[in-house]
Amino acid sequence: MSPSTKDDQSILKEISRWKLEAADEDSARYFYHLNDVASLEDGTNSIVIGRKGTGKTAICRYFETNIQYNRFSLKLSFKEFPFNLLYSLEDRNFTTPSQYISLWKYFIYNSVLKMMASNENINADFKSRIQKMYPSDEFRYIGSIMETWTKGGFGAGIFGLSGSASAEREKAKLEDIWQDLIPAMELLITRNIDDSSYFIVFDELDEDYRNYWDETSRSRYLALVTSLMKAVSNVRRVFADHNCDIKPIVFLRDDIYELLSDPDKNKWEDHKVNLSWKKEELKRMLAFRIARSHNPTAQSYDFETEWQGLFSSYKMPVGSPKSKNSLHSFDYILELTHSRPRDMVRFLRDAARSSIGQGHRYVNADTIRGVDGDFSNHFREELVNEIGGVIPDINSLLSSLGATHKQRYRYDDFVAQITAYQNTEDCNSETKRLSAVGIAKILFHFSIIGNAPQNRRPIFKYQRNHLALNASEPIVVHRGLVKTLGLH
């Protein structure tokens, strides 16, 4: 198809405005309703695990914005939250890692009461009483609201609402009255709640994961997250027994979840959603988004139809100039990514912007190749941000791999290359503490490297959740990093 005028670029212009962050996007228009969402809505599941860019925030945003007269939702975001405040509020009646269960139940119960305060179906007398404690706060961040909840006087006010107040408890600190406060809040809710659905969404819990290398901070952080999982399990059970439709949902990175260790973890597995996108699911998601770019309320869509309406290059030549091999343009782009929605959205958005700049109506093969380099740089930046808490100098480590100009290694040679980097001045002291094999396993976990079985396509962990690094097979650096690292 030949280039056209900019008046015919409406679809490209809309795609060029796609957002990488779900919080910045029109959720009603672009949220792709996975089957997993239904399992969260009906209470079957309560934990969402996935890497950055797999759609956790989009699902969280869906719950945050989908509010009706009998459906309420409150997101508790811990981005830039003072975690030291949380650590100071442990329940000394519990041992590690359960000492923060009371704190998390307290947050959940406050969230439910706050939502009840805006529910027209709640008993008028009770609603009037709780509205004094839980005003609308429409222009306040939830972080500041949570800080208010952690003040001793606020917690003690619950006893006044429950009809069991005492001067001693009203003056006490939160951490000194957990054993009385939590049962009082449970009773307050079960006696006054209606049949509406109440969702409490926990998001951006990885904020304090940056202190991974400090053993005390890491232990305390993992205890905090473990306590949250146990609290959610307990809350689900307590309120199910009272026929209360209260559904806390936790969104967490997969690498953090893997670090949690608790006898109850097997029970959590029954209520966990793993966000891992297969090829056909990604196709449906992109077809949906492209269709919604044409028509904000489109209900029907077909991948090949939508794709061919956007791309003039259906096939991409691969291999040597004389080679007749080719890939579907979707597959060509997919190989540059970790099969995450954010990766695909970024590539298509950047391709649309480039095509507009060239005056094209469609995305062609040259544009796809041209976007490859910029995408590779962004891909590297995202991985550096994701892994930085575990390997602080990951960017320097990647540069050291780039200096070899090799994409493939024998396993022993790759480990030797990491060891050589650890002996340089560029290597961070924390990274020096890791074994070279340990670093290789971390790189494999985040799919920076994969295994390259003989006469077969490379295999990466993002393609198979339970995959482990195989020392008997060669190592390959991911295709999406080839351009930014200058590999061959």
C-alpha positions in Angstrom: 0.0 0.0 0.0 1.3 3.4 -0.9 1.8 6.4 1.5 -1.2 8.6 1.9 -1.9 12.0 3.2 -2.0 12.9 6.9 -5.8 13.3 6.7 -5.9 9.5 6.3 -3.9 8.8 9.5 -6.7 8.9 12.1 -6.1 5.3 13.2 -2.3 5.9 13.5 -2.9 9.1 15.5 -5.2 7.3 18.0 -2.6 4.5 18.4 0.2 7.0 18.8 -1.7 8.3 21.9 -1.8 4.9 23.6 -0.5 5.0 27.2 1.9 2.6 28.8 0.5 3.2 32.2 -3.0 1.9 32.7 -3.7 4.6 35.3 -3.3 7.2 32.5 -5.6 5.5 30.0 -9.3 5.4 29.3 -10.0 2.1 31.1 -13.6 1.9 29.8 -12.3 2.1 26.2 -9.2 0.0 26.3 -9.4 -2.5 29.2 -9.2 -6.0 27.8 -11.3 -8.2 30.1 -9.3 -11.4 30.8 -11.1 -14.4 32.1 -9.0 -14.1 35.2 -10.8 -10.9 36.1 -14.1 -12.8 36.5 -12.4 -15.1 39.0 -11.4 -12.0 41.1 -14.9 -10.5 40.8 -16.6 -13.6 42.1 -14.1 -14.1 44.9 -12.6 -17.4 43.6 -9.2 -15.7 43.5 -7.6 -12.9 45.5 -3.9 -12.8 44.6 -2.6 -11.5 41.2 1.1 -12.3 40.5 3.0 -11.1 37.5 6.0 -9.2 36.2 6.0 -5.5 35.4 4.1 -4.8 32.2 1.9 -7.9 32.4 -1.3 -6.0 33.2 -1.5 -5.9 37.0 -2.1 -2.1 37.0 -4.7 -2.4 34.3 -6.8 -4.9 36.3 -6.3 -2.8 39.4 -7.5 0.2 37.5 -10.6 -1.7 36.3 -11.6 -2.5 39.9 -10.8 1.0 41.0 -13.1 2.7 38.4 -15.9 0.1 38.1 -18.1 1.4 40.9 -21.9 1.0 41.0 -24.7 1.6 43.5 -24.1 -1.9 44.9 -20.4 -2.3 44.0 -17.6 -0.4 45.8 -13.9 -0.4 45.5 -10.9 1.2 47.2 -7.3 1.0 46.1 -4.6 1.1 48.7 -1.5 2.2 46.9 1.9 1.9 48.7 3.9 4.0 46.2 6.0 6.5 48.2 4.3 5.3 51.4 6.3 5.5 54.6 6.9 1.8 55.2 8.7 2.6 58.5 5.3 3.6 59.8 3.9 0.2 59.0 6.9 -1.6 60.5 6.3 0.2 63.8 2.7 -1.2 64.1 3.4 -4.9 64.7 1.2 -7.0 66.9 3.5 -8.5 69.5 1.0 -11.3 70.2 2.2 -12.9 66.9 5.7 -14.1 65.9 7.5 -13.5 62.6 6.2 -13.5 59.9 2.7 -13.0 61.2 3.2 -9.9 63.3 1.5 -7.5 60.8 -1.7 -9.5 60.3 -3.6 -7.2 62.6 -2.3 -4.1 60.8 -3.5 -5.4 57.4 -6.9 -6.5 58.8 -7.2 -3.0 60.3 -6.5 -1.4 56.8 -9.1 -3.8 55.2 -11.7 -3.0 57.8 -11.2 0.7 57.6 -11.5 0.5 53.8 -14.8 -1.4 54.1 -16.2 1.1 56.6 -15.1 4.0 54.4 -17.0 2.5 51.5 -20.0 1.8 53.6 -20.0 5.5 54.6 -20.8 6.3 50.9 -23.4 3.5 50.4 -27.0 4.7 50.2 -28.2 1.3 51.2 -26.6 1.4 54.6 -28.8 2.1 57.7 -29.1 5.9 57.9 -28.3 6.1 61.6 -25.1 4.0 61.3 -24.1 5.8 58.1 -24.4 9.2 59.7 -22.1 8.0 62.6 -19.4 6.5 60.4 -19.4 9.5 57.9 -17.9 11.6 60.7 -14.9 9.2 60.8 -14.8 8.5 57.1 -15.5 11.7 55.1 -15.4 11.6 51.3 -11.8 12.8 51.0 -12.3 13.2 47.3 -9.2 15.3 46.8 -6.8 13.4 49.2 -4.4 10.7 48.3 -5.2 7.3 49.9 -1.6 7.4 51.4 -2.5 10.4 53.5 -5.8 8.8 54.5 -4.0 5.6 55.6 -1.6 7.8 57.7 -4.7 9.2 59.4 -5.9 5.7 60.1 -2.7 4.8 61.9 -3.0 7.5 64.5 -3.9 6.1 67.8 -6.9 8.4 68.4 -8.4 7.4 65.1 -8.3 3.7 65.9 -9.7 4.2 69.3 -12.7 6.0 67.9 -13.9 2.7 66.6 -14.8 1.7 70.1 -17.1 4.6 70.3 -18.9 3.4 67.2 -19.1 -0.1 68.4 -20.6 0.9 71.7 -17.7 -0.5 73.8 -15.6 2.7 74.4 -13.3 3.2 77.4 -11.1 6.1 78.3 -8.0 3.8 78.6 -8.4 2.4 75.1 -9.1 5.7 73.5 -5.8 7.0 74.7 -3.8 3.9 73.8 -1.6 3.4 70.8 -2.8 1.2 68.0 -0.2 -1.4 68.6 -1.4 -1.8 72.2 -5.1 -2.4 71.4 -5.0 -4.8 68.4 -6.6 -7.6 70.4 -9.6 -5.5 71.2 -9.8 -3.3 68.1 -9.9 -6.0 65.4 -12.8 -8.0 66.9 -14.7 -4.7 67.5 -14.3 -3.7 63.8 -15.4 -7.1 62.6 -18.5 -6.9 64.8 -19.2 -3.4 63.6 -19.1 -4.5 59.9 -21.0 -7.7 60.2 -23.9 -6.0 62.1 -24.3 -3.2 59.7 -23.2 -4.3 56.2 -25.6 -4.8 53.3 -25.4 -7.2 50.4 -23.2 -4.9 48.2 -19.8 -6.0 47.0 -16.7 -4.4 48.5 -13.3 -4.7 46.8 -10.1 -3.6 48.6 -7.2 -3.5 46.2 -3.6 -3.6 47.4 -1.1 -2.3 44.7 2.5 -1.1 44.3 3.7 -3.1 47.3 7.2 -3.4 45.8 8.2 0.2 46.9 10.3 -1.0 49.8 11.8 -3.9 47.9 14.6 -1.6 47.0 16.3 -2.4 50.3 16.8 -6.0 49.2 20.5 -6.1 50.2 20.0 -5.0 53.8 19.2 -8.2 55.6 17.1 -6.6 58.3 15.1 -4.6 55.8 14.5 -7.6 53.6 13.4 -9.8 56.4 11.0 -7.1 57.7 9.6 -6.4 54.3 9.0 -10.1 53.5 7.3 -10.5 56.9 5.0 -7.5 56.0 4.0 -9.0 52.7 3.6 -12.5 54.1 1.3 -11.1 56.9 -0.8 -9.4 54.2 -1.3 -12.8 52.4 -2.3 -14.4 55.7 -4.6 -11.5 56.6 -6.4 -11.7 53.2 -6.9 -15.4 53.6 -8.3 -14.9 57.1 -10.6 -12.0 56.1 -12.1 -14.0 53.3 -12.9 -16.8 55.6 -14.3 -14.7 58.4 -16.7 -12.7 56.3 -17.7 -15.6 54.1 -19.0 -17.2 57.3 -21.2 -14.1 57.8 -22.3 -13.9 54.1 -20.5 -10.6 53.7 -19.3 -9.8 50.1 -15.9 -8.4 51.1 -13.1 -9.2 48.6 -9.5 -8.0 49.3 -7.2 -8.4 46.2 -3.4 -8.3 46.3 -1.3 -7.4 43.3 2.4 -8.5 43.6 5.5 -9.0 41.4 6.3 -12.6 40.8 9.9 -12.4 42.0 8.7 -11.0 45.4 6.1 -13.7 45.7 8.7 -16.4 45.1 10.7 -15.1 48.1 7.8 -15.6 50.5 8.1 -18.6 52.6 5.3 -19.8 54.9 3.4 -23.0 55.8 0.2 -21.5 54.4 1.7 -20.7 51.0 0.2 -23.9 49.4 -3.2 -22.6 50.5 -2.6 -19.3 48.7 -1.9 -21.1 45.5 -5.6 -22.1 45.2 -6.5 -18.4 45.0 -3.7 -17.1 42.8 -3.8 -15.7 39.3 -0.5 -15.9 37.3 -0.5 -13.2 34.6 1.3 -14.9 31.8 0.3 -14.1 28.2 0.2 -16.6 25.5 0.6 -15.7 21.8 -3.1 -16.0 20.9 -4.2 -14.1 24.0 -1.9 -11.2 23.0 -3.3 -11.3 19.5 -6.8 -10.9 20.8 -5.8 -8.1 23.1 -4.2 -6.2 20.3 -7.1 -6.8 18.0 -9.4 -5.4 20.7 -7.3 -2.3 21.2 -6.9 -1.6 17.4 -10.7 -2.1 17.0 -11.3 0.3 19.9 -9.0 2.8 18.3 -11.3 2.8 15.3 -14.5 2.7 17.4 -14.4 3.4 21.2 -17.3 1.0 21.8 -16.4 -1.8 19.3 -17.5 -5.2 20.5 -16.4 -7.5 17.6 -12.9 -7.8 16.3 -10.7 -10.2 14.3 -6.9 -10.2 14.6 -6.0 -10.6 10.9 -8.5 -8.0 9.8 -7.4 -5.4 12.4 -3.7 -6.1 11.8 -3.9 -5.9 8.0 -5.7 -2.6 8.4 -2.7 -1.2 10.3 0.3 -2.8 8.7 1.2 -2.8 5.0 4.0 -5.3 5.7 2.3 -8.6 6.4 5.5 -10.6 6.2 9.0 -9.5 7.4 12.1 -11.0 5.6 14.6 -12.5 8.0 18.0 -13.9 7.7 20.5 -13.0 5.0 19.5 -10.7 2.1 19.4 -13.7 -0.2 17.2 -15.7 2.2 13.6 -16.3 1.3 12.6 -16.9 5.0 10.1 -14.6 6.5 8.0 -14.0 9.7 4.6 -12.6 10.2 5.1 -9.0 11.2 3.4 -9.8 14.5 5.8 -12.7 15.2 8.7 -10.5 14.3 7.7 -7.9 16.9 6.8 -10.5 19.5 10.4 -11.9 19.4 11.6 -8.5 20.5 9.5 -8.6 23.6 8.7 -10.6 26.8 5.2 -11.2 25.5 3.8 -8.6 27.8 1.0 -6.2 26.9 3.2 -3.2 27.7 5.9 -4.3 25.3 3.4 -4.7 22.4 1.6 -1.5 23.2 4.9 0.4 23.3 6.1 -1.0 20.0 2.8 -0.3 18.1 2.6 3.1 19.6 6.1 4.0 18.5 5.6 2.5 15.1 2.5 4.6 14.7 4.3 7.8 15.7 7.2 7.0 13.3 4.7 6.3 10.4 2.9 9.6 11.1 6.3 11.4 11.0 7.0 9.8 7.6 3.6 10.8 6.2 2.5 7.1 5.9 -1.0 5.8 6.4 0.2 2.3 7.3 3.2 0.8 9.2 5.6 -0.7 6.8 8.6 -3.1 7.1 11.2 -0.3 7.1 9.4 1.4 10.0 9.3 -1.8 12.0 13.0 -2.2 11.6 13.6 1.5 12.4 11.6 1.3 15.6 13.5 -1.9 16.7 16.5 0.2 17.9 14.5 2.6 20.0 12.4 -0.2 21.4 15.5 -2.1 22.4 16.7 0.9 24.4 13.4 1.2 26.2 13.3 -2.5 26.8 16.7 -2.3 28.5 15.6 0.6 30.7 12.6 -1.3 31.9 14.6 -4.3 32.8 17.2 -2.2 34.6 14.4 -0.6 36.7 12.9 -4.0 37.4 16.1 -5.8 38.4 17.9 -2.8 40.1 16.7 -3.8 43.6 18.5 -7.2 43.3 21.5 -6.3 41.1 22.2 -2.6 41.7 24.7 -2.3 38.8 22.6 -4.3 36.3 23.2 -1.6 33.6 27.0 -1.9 33.9 26.7 -5.7 33.9 24.7 -5.5 30.6 27.2 -3.2 29.1 30.0 -5.7 29.9 28.0 -8.3 28.0 27.6 -5.9 25.1 31.4 -5.4 25.0 31.7 -9.0 23.9 29.4 -8.4 20.9 28.2 -12.0 21.3 24.5 -13.0 21.6 25.3 -16.7 22.2 27.6 -18.4 24.7 28.6 -21.8 26.0 27.3 -22.0 29.6 30.8 -22.1 31.1 31.9 -19.1 29.0 28.9 -17.0 30.1 29.6 -17.7 33.8 33.3 -16.9 33.2 32.2 -13.6 31.6 30.2 -12.7 34.7 33.1 -13.6 36.9 35.4 -11.3 34.8 32.9 -8.5 35.3 32.8 -9.1 39.1 36.6 -8.6 39.2 36.4 -5.1 37.6 36.0 -1.7 39.4 32.6 -1.2 37.7 31.1 -4.1 39.8 29.0 -3.0 42.8 30.0 -4.5 46.2 26.7 -6.2 46.6 27.0 -7.8 43.2 30.4 -9.1 44.1 28.8 -10.9 47.0 26.7 -13.1 44.6 28.1 -16.1 42.9 28.4 -15.9 39.1 26.0 -18.8 38.8 23.6 -17.0 41.1 23.7 -13.9 38.8 23.1 -16.0 35.8 20.0 -17.5 37.5 18.7 -14.0 38.2 19.3 -12.9 34.6 17.5 -16.1 33.5 14.6 -15.4 35.9 14.0 -12.0 34.3 14.5 -13.5 30.8 17.5 -11.4 29.9 19.1 -14.7 29.0 17.5 -18.0 28.0 18.7 -21.5 26.9 19.3 -22.3 23.2 18.7 -26.0 22.7 20.4 -27.4 19.6 18.4 -27.0 16.4 15.5 -25.5 18.4 14.3 -21.9 19.1 15.6 -20.3 22.3 13.5 -20.8 25.4 13.0 -18.1 28.1 11.4 -18.2 31.5 8.6 -15.8 30.5 7.4 -18.5 28.1 7.3 -21.2 30.8 6.8 -20.1 34.5 8.5 -23.1 36.0 11.5 -23.2 33.7 15.0 -23.3 35.3 18.3 -22.4 33.8 19.9 -25.5 32.2 23.7 -25.6 32.5 24.0 -28.3 29.9 22.7 -26.0 27.1 24.1 -22.8 25.5 23.0 -19.4 26.7 21.4 -16.8 24.5 20.8 -13.1 25.2 17.2 -12.0 24.5 16.6 -10.7 21.0 15.1 -7.5 22.4 18.5 -6.5 23.8 20.5 -7.1 20.7 20.3 -3.6 19.3 20.9 -1.7 22.6 23.9 -3.9 23.5 25.3 -4.0 19.9 25.4 -7.8 19.7 25.8 -10.0 16.6 
